[in-house]
């Protein structure tokens, strides 16, 4: 069965964007980018909200961008082929290998969990992740903590739901000071 994972970069004070909506402070160095690329290789479908979908549209045509690294070109190839489900109340169409969610979150996740394959169902975006966590559907949290304080913005996880116990599965410190944490939800 597919596991549902939530992975994002956050500042040390817990935000995915700063108060102005910027996230340029979270641009991964080569070492962190390789972690993201490894994660992407293990994903069967990516769930996202409108904001993240619009941000990630860059990768739909990035193979035409001069100066991309080999890792970025590989990311582009994998990303373009990866099925994506976009949850939005305002979009009427999406591009690339994406579709708008036709059912509620719980129904979409249940259908995707039952689909063939063993790759992850990845969640991108803190607002969607909070909704999915509120339904107790996340199996694993993957967080890159950037060595910066941004003082406010969109929290990595605005979860007002039930208490969840987590088990640390992996921790890595990168040369530039970022830290990768992977926690599994325990029963």
ZIMO-V140559 format. One line per field, one symbol per residue. psi: psi as a letter, one per 30 degrees, with the letter a starting at -180 (. if undefined). A space follows every 50 residues. Layout:
# ZIMO-V140559
psi = ???
This chain:
# ZIMO-V140559
psi = kklkkkklkllfggkflafgglgffgkkleeeeeeeeeeefgkfkkklle eeeeeffeffgfffkkgkleeeeeeeeeeefkkkkkjkffkflllahllk kfaleeeeeeeeeflllglljkkkkeeeeeeeefghfkfkkkkkjkikkf glbkkejijgalkkkkkkekkkklefflkkkjkkkl.
